[in-house]
Amino acid sequence: MPKIRIDGDLWARLERCAAGAGYSGTEEFITHLLEKTVRDIEPGDDAEQVKEKLRGLGYLS
């Protein structure tokens, strides 16, 4: 799995945000941020975007 380096100050901020938002860990929080950013940037099918949003809200499995 690829590894990236994150500045210590930024990592501390990410840790605080992850804890405040209720994530199980900083890695989970960062993964969520990256997935959301990529999803927002990539062109996608509107129906698929709606399904993903509903899945994220727990309405679909």
Secondary structure as GFF3:
##gff-version 3
##sequence-region A 1 61
A	DSSP	alpha_helix	8	21	.	.	.	ID=ss1
A	DSSP	alpha_helix	26	41	.	.	.	ID=ss2
A	DSSP	alpha_helix	46	56	.	.	.	ID=ss3
###
